[in-house]
Amino acid sequence: MDFLRRTWAEIDLSALRDNFKKLRARIPETAGITAVVKADAYGHGALPVSRLLQEEGADYLAVSCLDEALELRRGGITLPLLILGHTPPRYTKTLLEHNITQTVSCLAKAEEYSRQALAAGGELCIHIKLDTGMSRLGFLCAGSHFDEGVKNVSRSCELPGLRPEGIYTHFASADEPGEDSRSYTEEQFRLFTEVTKEVEKFTGKTFNIHHCANSGCVVNYTGMSLDMVRPGLLLYGYGDTEGRLGLKPCMRLVTTVSTIKHYEAGTAVSYGRRF
């Protein structure tokens, strides 16, 4: 061991494997798993983590951006990859060349991806994202935006050069206790279901994948698993605060003790004698 490193992180891939199997056993057999490996798999190492998840039978991997997706493709990952964030439309050809699925969060972006896909002579696989209450990315569809949201999603799904494979949303407080958080999550789920139903009725087409179950939802709302769940930190052993799932943390920080000193009681310590 090179103790000149002083402080480092150790990753336990056997714990990750065990966590994946426990989550697989928890959700319905009909639901797939999109494992979130964004931000270098939350610091656990995107490539080794993704290779293990591919080996264990994950259905999809989710990343934040194109750079992360390309890193996985270069590393030999062949699983479907979903980019959760924005990709500039000028990189549509790159998405097509590497078989990467792109999130579409508004009509203007859908139109740009459509134009670029047609120019590249391909069909871009997309997942529609609805903003049902996270107030981040996604088609506006709550309250007075409902009808416009349904219309804009439907128009996006009918654009040439795009293949709308999935539709999803993200819960804001599925991991929070209390009746208020439960009511908010249930309302997000109701809105997601209602918008999806109206879009499918309007277009006459059904999305192959409906997904909304993030980590908190997997723990607290198994009835919302739909076609696919999307665990992030939960996969790495964090978020099961009551220990109901028996998950194990996959990372530990290790350091060395460099100096031990003994002082008289009342001795001033540090700048400004702050301690």
C-alpha positions as CSV (number, residue, x, y, z in Angstrom):
1,M,0.0,0.0,0.0
2,D,1.4,3.4,-1.0
3,F,0.8,5.5,2.1
4,L,2.1,8.6,0.3
5,R,-1.4,8.9,-1.0
6,R,-2.6,9.6,2.5
7,T,-6.3,9.6,1.8
8,W,-8.2,7.5,-0.8
9,A,-11.5,5.8,-1.6
10,E,-11.9,2.0,-1.8
11,I,-14.7,0.6,-3.9
12,D,-16.3,-2.7,-3.1
13,L,-17.7,-4.1,-6.4
14,S,-19.0,-7.2,-4.6
15,A,-21.3,-4.9,-2.5
16,L,-22.5,-3.3,-5.7
17,R,-23.3,-6.7,-7.2
18,D,-25.2,-7.7,-4.1
19,N,-27.1,-4.4,-4.1
20,F,-28.1,-4.9,-7.7
21,K,-29.4,-8.4,-7.0
22,K,-31.5,-7.2,-4.0
23,L,-33.0,-4.4,-6.1
24,R,-33.8,-6.8,-8.9
25,A,-35.6,-9.0,-6.4
26,R,-37.5,-6.1,-5.0
27,I,-39.2,-4.8,-8.2
28,P,-41.7,-6.6,-10.3
29,E,-40.4,-9.2,-12.8
30,T,-42.0,-7.2,-15.6
31,A,-39.9,-4.1,-14.8
32,G,-36.4,-3.5,-16.1
33,I,-33.6,-1.5,-14.4
34,T,-32.0,1.6,-15.7
35,A,-28.9,1.9,-13.5
36,V,-27.7,5.5,-13.1
37,V,-24.0,5.8,-13.6
38,K,-23.7,9.6,-14.1
39,A,-20.8,11.6,-12.5
40,D,-18.4,8.7,-12.8
41,A,-21.0,6.4,-11.2
42,Y,-21.3,8.9,-8.3
43,G,-17.5,8.6,-7.8
44,H,-17.4,4.8,-7.9
45,G,-15.8,4.5,-11.3
46,A,-18.1,4.6,-14.4
47,L,-16.4,1.9,-16.4
48,P,-15.8,-0.8,-13.8
49,V,-19.3,-0.2,-12.4
50,S,-21.0,-0.3,-15.8
51,R,-19.1,-3.4,-16.8
52,L,-20.4,-5.2,-13.7
53,L,-23.9,-3.9,-14.2
54,Q,-23.9,-5.1,-17.8
55,E,-22.7,-8.5,-16.7
56,E,-25.4,-8.7,-14.1
57,G,-28.2,-7.9,-16.6
58,A,-29.1,-4.2,-16.2
59,D,-31.4,-3.2,-19.0
60,Y,-30.2,0.4,-19.5
61,L,-27.6,2.8,-18.1
62,A,-28.2,6.5,-17.6
63,V,-25.6,9.2,-17.7
64,S,-25.7,13.0,-17.5
65,C,-24.1,14.0,-20.8
66,L,-22.6,12.9,-24.1
67,D,-19.0,12.8,-22.8
68,E,-20.1,10.3,-20.1
69,A,-21.9,8.2,-22.7
70,L,-18.9,8.1,-25.1
71,E,-16.6,7.1,-22.3
72,L,-18.7,4.0,-21.8
73,R,-18.9,3.2,-25.5
74,R,-15.2,3.5,-25.8
75,G,-14.8,1.2,-22.8
76,G,-16.9,-1.5,-24.5
77,I,-20.3,-1.0,-22.9
78,T,-23.0,-2.2,-25.3
79,L,-26.0,-1.7,-23.2
80,P,-28.6,1.0,-24.2
81,L,-27.5,4.4,-22.8
82,L,-29.8,7.2,-21.9
83,I,-28.5,10.8,-21.6
84,L,-30.6,12.5,-18.9
85,G,-29.4,16.0,-19.6
86,H,-29.0,18.2,-22.6
87,T,-27.0,17.4,-25.7
88,P,-26.5,20.2,-28.2
89,P,-28.4,19.2,-31.4
90,R,-25.2,19.6,-33.5
91,Y,-24.0,16.3,-31.9
92,T,-27.0,14.3,-33.1
93,K,-24.9,12.5,-35.7
94,T,-22.6,11.4,-32.8
95,L,-25.6,10.1,-30.9
96,L,-26.7,8.1,-33.9
97,E,-23.3,6.7,-34.6
98,H,-22.9,5.4,-31.1
99,N,-26.5,4.2,-30.6
100,I,-27.2,6.6,-27.7
101,T,-30.7,7.5,-26.5
102,Q,-31.4,11.2,-25.9
103,T,-33.8,12.8,-23.5
104,V,-36.1,15.4,-25.1
105,S,-37.5,18.0,-22.7
106,C,-39.2,20.5,-24.9
107,L,-40.7,20.9,-28.4
108,A,-37.9,23.3,-29.6
109,K,-35.2,20.7,-28.8
110,A,-37.3,17.9,-30.5
111,E,-37.5,20.0,-33.6
112,E,-33.7,20.5,-33.7
113,Y,-33.0,16.9,-33.1
114,S,-35.4,16.0,-35.9
115,R,-33.7,18.3,-38.4
116,Q,-30.3,17.0,-37.5
117,A,-31.3,13.3,-37.6
118,L,-32.8,13.7,-41.0
119,A,-29.7,15.5,-42.2
120,A,-27.6,12.6,-40.9
121,G,-29.9,10.0,-42.5
122,G,-30.8,8.3,-39.2
123,E,-33.5,7.9,-36.6
124,L,-32.7,9.1,-33.1
125,C,-34.0,7.1,-30.2
126,I,-35.5,9.5,-27.6
127,H,-37.1,9.5,-24.2
128,I,-39.6,12.3,-23.5
129,K,-39.2,13.9,-20.0
130,L,-42.2,15.5,-18.3
131,D,-41.8,18.1,-15.6
132,T,-44.5,17.0,-13.1
133,G,-43.2,18.9,-10.1
134,M,-39.4,18.7,-9.9
135,S,-39.3,22.1,-11.7
136,R,-36.1,21.2,-13.6
137,L,-35.9,19.7,-17.1
138,G,-39.0,18.5,-18.8
139,F,-42.1,19.5,-20.8
140,L,-44.3,21.8,-18.6
141,C,-47.6,19.9,-18.1
142,A,-49.0,20.8,-14.6
143,G,-52.0,23.1,-14.0
144,S,-52.7,25.5,-16.9
145,H,-49.9,23.9,-18.9
146,F,-51.6,20.5,-19.2
147,D,-53.2,20.9,-22.6
148,E,-50.2,22.6,-24.1
149,G,-47.9,20.0,-22.6
150,V,-49.9,17.2,-24.2
151,K,-49.9,19.0,-27.5
152,N,-46.2,19.7,-27.5
153,V,-45.2,16.2,-26.4
154,S,-47.5,14.7,-29.1
155,R,-46.0,17.0,-31.8
156,S,-42.5,16.0,-30.7
157,C,-43.4,12.3,-31.0
158,E,-44.7,12.7,-34.5
159,L,-41.6,14.5,-35.9
160,P,-39.6,12.6,-38.6
161,G,-36.2,11.3,-37.7
162,L,-37.2,10.6,-34.1
163,R,-38.1,7.3,-32.5
164,P,-40.0,8.0,-29.2
165,E,-39.1,4.8,-27.2
166,G,-39.8,6.0,-23.7
167,I,-41.4,8.7,-21.4
168,Y,-40.4,9.5,-17.9
169,T,-40.4,12.0,-15.0
170,H,-38.4,12.6,-11.9
171,F,-39.9,12.7,-8.3
172,A,-38.9,15.6,-6.1
173,S,-39.6,14.1,-2.7
174,A,-40.2,10.3,-3.0
175,D,-37.4,9.8,-0.4
176,E,-38.9,12.2,2.1
177,P,-41.0,11.1,5.0
178,G,-44.4,12.6,5.9
179,E,-47.8,12.9,4.5
180,D,-47.1,16.1,2.5
181,S,-44.2,14.4,0.6
182,R,-46.4,11.3,0.0
183,S,-49.2,13.5,-1.4
184,Y,-46.8,15.4,-3.6
185,T,-45.3,12.2,-5.0
186,E,-48.7,10.7,-5.7
187,E,-49.8,13.8,-7.5
188,Q,-46.7,13.7,-9.6
189,F,-47.4,10.1,-10.5
190,R,-51.1,10.9,-11.3
191,L,-50.0,13.8,-13.6
192,F,-47.4,11.7,-15.3
193,T,-49.9,8.9,-15.9
194,E,-52.6,11.3,-17.2
195,V,-50.3,13.2,-19.6
196,T,-48.9,9.9,-20.9
197,K,-52.4,8.5,-21.5
198,E,-53.5,11.6,-23.4
199,V,-50.4,11.7,-25.5
200,E,-50.8,8.0,-26.4
201,K,-54.4,8.6,-27.3
202,F,-53.6,11.6,-29.3
203,T,-50.8,10.0,-31.3
204,G,-52.3,6.5,-31.5
205,K,-48.9,5.1,-30.4
206,T,-47.7,3.6,-27.1
207,F,-44.4,4.2,-25.5
208,N,-42.4,1.0,-25.0
209,I,-40.9,2.2,-21.7
210,H,-42.6,4.3,-19.0
211,H,-40.4,5.1,-16.0
212,C,-40.5,7.4,-13.0
213,A,-39.2,5.3,-10.1
214,N,-36.0,6.9,-8.8
215,S,-34.1,5.7,-5.7
216,G,-36.7,7.1,-3.2
217,C,-39.5,5.6,-5.2
218,V,-37.9,2.2,-5.3
219,V,-37.7,2.2,-1.5
220,N,-41.1,3.7,-0.7
221,Y,-43.5,3.2,-3.7
222,T,-43.0,-0.2,-5.3
223,G,-46.4,0.2,-7.0
224,M,-44.9,2.9,-9.3
225,S,-42.3,0.6,-10.9
226,L,-44.1,0.6,-14.3
227,D,-41.8,-0.7,-17.1
228,M,-38.5,0.3,-15.6
229,V,-37.0,1.7,-12.4
230,R,-34.1,4.2,-12.3
231,P,-32.0,3.8,-9.1
232,G,-29.1,6.1,-8.6
233,L,-27.5,6.4,-5.2
234,L,-29.6,3.5,-3.9
235,L,-27.6,1.2,-6.1
236,Y,-24.4,2.2,-4.3
237,G,-25.9,1.6,-0.9
238,Y,-27.2,5.0,0.1
239,G,-30.8,6.2,0.6
240,D,-32.3,3.2,2.3
241,T,-32.3,5.1,5.6
242,E,-34.2,2.5,7.6
243,G,-32.2,-0.4,6.2
244,R,-35.3,-2.2,4.9
245,L,-33.5,-3.4,1.7
246,G,-30.3,-4.6,3.3
247,L,-28.1,-2.7,1.0
248,K,-24.3,-2.1,1.6
249,P,-22.3,1.0,0.9
250,C,-19.9,0.4,-1.9
251,M,-17.3,3.0,-1.0
252,R,-15.3,3.8,2.1
253,L,-12.8,6.6,2.6
254,V,-9.4,5.6,4.1
255,T,-6.7,7.8,5.6
256,T,-3.5,7.6,7.6
257,V,-2.7,9.2,10.9
258,S,0.3,11.4,10.3
259,T,0.8,13.1,13.7
260,I,-0.3,12.7,17.3
261,K,0.3,15.5,19.7
262,H,-0.7,16.0,23.4
263,Y,-1.6,19.5,24.6
264,E,-2.5,21.0,27.9
265,A,-6.1,21.7,28.5
266,G,-7.1,25.1,27.3
267,T,-4.4,25.4,24.7
268,A,-5.4,27.6,21.7
269,V,-5.5,25.8,18.4
270,S,-5.5,27.1,14.8
271,Y,-5.8,30.6,13.2
272,G,-7.4,33.2,15.3
273,R,-7.1,30.7,18.3
274,R,-10.5,29.5,17.1
275,F,-10.4,26.3,19.1
